[in-house]
Amino acid sequence: MMVWGRRILWGHMRDFLTNVIASTACLAAVGAPAWAQANAAVRTSEALEAGSQNGRTHFSKAYFDQFSPVTALDMVQRIPGFSLSNGDTSRRGLGDSFGNVLINGTRPSNKSLSLDTVLQRIPIADVERMELIQEALPEYNMRGHSRLVNIILVEGAGNSGSFDARLQYSAAGRLGPRGIISWASVAGPVELTIGLDTGMSGNRIRRRRSLLDASGAQLEVQHDNDQRQYREAVPSLSLNWQIDDQSSLRFDLQGNVWDWHRTQVSFIDEPAGAGFVPLRYEQNQTSNHGNSYLGSVSYARDLSETLSIQTMALINRERWEDGPEAYETYDPMSGFVDAVIVEAEGESEETAFRQTLSWAPDDRHTIEIGGEIAVNARDTGLALFVDDGVTITPIMLPVANTRVEETRSEIFVNHTWTVSDRLSVESGLRYEFSEIVQTGDAEQSRSFAYPKPSVTLNWRQDDQNRLRFTARRDVDQLDFGKFASSVDIADNNATLGNPDYVPQRTWTLEAEWERRFGDDGSLSLQVGYDWIEDLDGWVPITTPTGVFDAPGNIGDGTNLRVTANLTTPLDGFGLTNAVIDVFGEWYNTNVEDPLTGIDRPFSGTREWELGLDFRQTFPEHQLAWGWDYHWVSDGEVFRAQDYRTYGNTDGDLDLYIETTRWGGVTTRLGVDGVINNGDDRERVFYDGSRAAGIVTGTEYRNESSGSTWYLRVRGTF
């Protein structure tokens, strides 16, 4: 009764928080222009210097003083109405992996180095100003992004470095140190940057499971103690050589070595009279370790005042090993009963080459043509055994050992046209050819061809209001892990590999309205509709041993989505130097269930998502505090033999306080997971297939890892 009473209480609190957040967002949207006007003089006196001109909003370095930034990453994250993207990895090709940040007008990164890493290396002393680009301009390729940020560096910036040290304390009583350090050295036209990101973390997940039969009678209750520890080291190196006024060469390299361990003990009891008695206990020990490296080289050259070329090559290699992972079962009286042992290993590789030619015949047009070729592959090996204490017997699974290789080529043409000072158009056409070859336990070869057109219209009504319309077709990146079988012993679930899996394709229509107010206020509303072909989902596969789940394509579906973003000062509520970011998203998805024939939502999609990020500074005291809150609605997963619902309960709340008083560094004390009732899952089991509708039992699970305290120190040198 106490547990359910607490959940009801927190449910009321969640509803209250949601209502407050929604009301605040509405009030902010209505009153924002008034607030901005009332505080214009104050913000001008604080030298926040922001202004708009021809599709760009300029932010001086002084604008960011209120946020106590240490690196360029801190500054980018505080630009109103802008969300940092490291690139869309769900879309195929290097062209969609560059992200939405420029440095001195050029893209600094690709798949080999994330934008987070690049920006964290740039100290604020090297930044002169920033530009928010809100519409297509001839000199910039938006690459499908609605906004870009261009970081203008101080000319002739010299040697510099930055550091970020963090020490966290988990609810399990474990200390987790982490450190990031980078150093950039400039020698004439050559800039060399080296960095290291390393650390370890550990947490404890507590789980409670209840298993009921078809009539609702409790069969057993299970308590898990899941201890985890993770260590990694990520070195990186970048070399940027400005060969001459017309050409430049860039080289990036990043490695990763990791080691992950888990020890889980489960106690399972069964009902006996008014209480419970021990039924069995289980223990599991596993480890995962591996390494990877990514490297890229790019060469750019201006052939003339109107022509330029760019050549890029990328290589990515990764190897990992799981196990041996033993799930051991013990009887309280007799001891060891049996064990299930899982071993897995794999390798993945990616090699890509891209060539582009850009032509800008005048100040209103830019045409880009080019091609790309890429080879992606994954080798997977899985072995499953049963140990009865005497004999270790292998269990055969279909598609347990396989190699999948895709050779993909693409040609493209893009055109940016500035029709007038208020209207610009981006259009493009890509045509993709691919061949997928699978060997090992499943052998077959398939070929595909996909046209991918796109067009975007940007209309600037005035300096405050903008409209954006987009129509495009995308082809999702293949997940090669779906071609091979896998097992989850903890859930007593096996997933078969599907050699017939194909990438889903999406036609999208999208409209966005943005209104900016004052120096640091922004409101955007986006409405999109997606028609999806060969939607990713779960399909049943029948074998001589039973019906299994497999990832696969379940037919065509639709998705109506509405997204709202608000960034606004809170001076109108009496909170000076306070800013709140509000994010809200609603999805309405629909697909015909391949088993029941009844329309339902997409598997794994949450209908609602809500995010809040609040910060208030006290410049005279060199102090700041803030919090962020994230909540998602319940989600559903439709598999062949079970149906699952996931609940985020009361969301996730994080708090912090920070100061720049000591040594010019930013020191932050915070706690993550303040509201921590855990995540809930309900799992309904069916006899044979979910289509039959015969329920055999239900499982309820709650898991929580507790709150985490941390101390973080960041600075430059």
Protein Blocks (a to p, Z undefined) as FASTA:
>chain_A
ZZmmmmmmmmmmmmmmmmmmmmmmmmmmmmmmmmmmmmmmmmmmnonopadeehiacddf
klmmmnopablmlmmmmgghiacdebjfkbgcjklmnojadeehiafbdfklcfklmmmm
pcfklpmbdcddfbdcfkbcfkhpabdcdddddehiacdddddddddddfkopacddddd
dddddehjbccdddddddddddddddddddddfkopafbdcddddddddddddddddddd
dfblmbccddddddddddddddddddddddehjbccdfbdcddddddddddddddddddd
dfblmbccddddddddddddedjdddddddfklopfbdcddddddddddddddddddddf
bfkbccddddddddddddddddddddehlaccddddehkbccdddddddddddddddfbl
mbccdddddddddddddehjbccddddddddddddddddfblmbccddddddddddddfk
lmpccddfknopacdddfkbccdddddddddddddehjlbccdddddddddehiacdddd
ddfkbccdddddebjcddddddddddddfklnopahiacdddddddddddddfklopacd
dehiafbdcddddddddfknopacddddddddddddddfkbccdddekjopaddddddfk
ggoiacddddehkbagbjaddddddehiaklopafbdcdddddebjaddddddddZZ
